[in-house]
Amino acid sequence: MITAGATLHAKGITDIQSTSQAAEALRPVAGPFAFAIFALGVIGTGLLAIPVLAGSPGYALGEARKWPVGLERKPLQAKAFYATIAISTPIGAGPNFTPINPIKALYWSAVVNGLAAAPAMAVMMLMTARVCYG
């Protein structure tokens, strides 16, 4: 990220509006393969993230509701768990079909994550301190 930011900022690009602008940051390093490398990175990241993002709502809701959860279970053994995954997957894919700018969405999700991370970590540390030290 630092390299991409430094490359784009040096060219005066401070407001990225498209993935092609982001891929352009690789051109000094990758030359004519910049867009192919960027595309492979995005596709690879997506393939890594899909199972986690699809399964997370099922596990979170299932654990909270004390449902049988787990991908090792057959769908008939964990109906609510698999139904949650089936419902949340198209909801998660929905923004792809809206006019929301994906670059801006990534930026704002990082901002929200950065703001939410510190309080969440503080609460977790307090909870574990109570468990460990009574």
Secondary structure, DSSP 8 states (H G I E B T S, - for coil): -HHHHHHHHHTT--S--SHHHHHHTTHHHHGGGHHHHHHHHHHHHHHHHHHHHHHHHHHHHHHHHT----TTS-TTTSHHHHHHHHHHHHHHHGGGGSS--HHHHHHHHHHHHHHHHHHHHHHHHHHHHHHHH-
